[in-house]
Amino acid sequence: MFGKKKQVSSIDKEQLELIENAQKRIKQKKRLYIHFVIFLICSVFFIVANNFLGIGETYIIAGQGWWFYIVLLWLLVLIYHFITVFITNKFMGKDWEKQQLDKLVNKQQDRIDKLKEKFVKEESKIAQTQAYTETREDVVAVEKKKTSELTIIVAAGENNAIGKDNDLIWHLSDDLKHFKSLTNGHHIIMGRKTFESFPKPLPNRTHIVITRQKDYKVPEGVIIVNSLNDAIDAARHDKTPYIIGGGEIYKQAMSLVDKLEITRVHADFENADTFFPEIDETKWQEVSRTTHDADEKHAFAFSFITYIRK
């Protein structure tokens, strides 16, 4: 008695609604049938009462007895009842309401979809505009930082090879002297691997090292930055800062620098693993060249070439 659980109906809400509507329709049809039966009985009664029993036989309107108008009026009411059950209910019932509601919902959904499509297009245009603006702002910011002549200095073979295993492939004493004479007293910008290729920081130069490593340890005086733009900003007070490598830093800097100081080693080095970008001669103009032949101190001939941006 106390342990029995109340049974839960397995009929879902939609099924229950269908059953209720069906029961309601049965009641409507029953009422119409009862109405019809009462109408027939009463009509017969009125006819008998007037014609056979003589009740109200003196009340004649337009040639018809009173019963005629009562039966006619009731017939109209019965017809109206019939229409509401079988015709109006079909067009104005639950199914009709649901169809109308579905139509309205579909129309609203179409409007929402069109608004969404329009919004996506406008949002895409806004995003493109913002991207362009941000890019332009970055370019302007870099141009503002460049208050000096930013220069790349590099030694590269005929095939643009610049190194292997984070070291030079050749040893040219005059090139090292040339590098020292140009960069002495200036800021030199480099990647982390290039900095680590030095036994110690080069004297009389301010080193700016680009790295994403956190807590990267360097000797006192070495500046750590996270990007090339930050490096350029750090060297903004130097009239001639130099970018000295490595390969990836050179690629990033080619569109930003004003001058190239190239030591072109006249040989191909197929075993290299790091290369300098191609120099687009439509953008760069050669303004000076000094050539050195190979000798006892230099295993390869080489040329000091200076380019400026056109």
Secondary structure, 3 states (H helix, E strand, C coil): CCCCCCCCCCCCHHHHHHHHHHHHHHHHHHHHHHHHHHHHHHHHHHHHHHHCCCCCCCCEECCEEHHHHHHHHHHHHHHHHHHHHHHHHHHHCHHHHHHHHHHHHHHHHHHHHHHHHHHHHHHHHHHHHHHHHHHHHHHHHHHHHCCCCCEEEEEEECCCEEEECCECCCCCHHHHHHHHHHHCCCEEEEEHHHHHCCCCCCCCCEEEEECCCCCCCCCCCCEEECCHHHHHHHCCCCCCCEEEECHHHHHHHCCCCCEEEEEEECCCCCCCCEECCCCCCCCEEEEEEEEECCECCECCCEEEEEEEEC
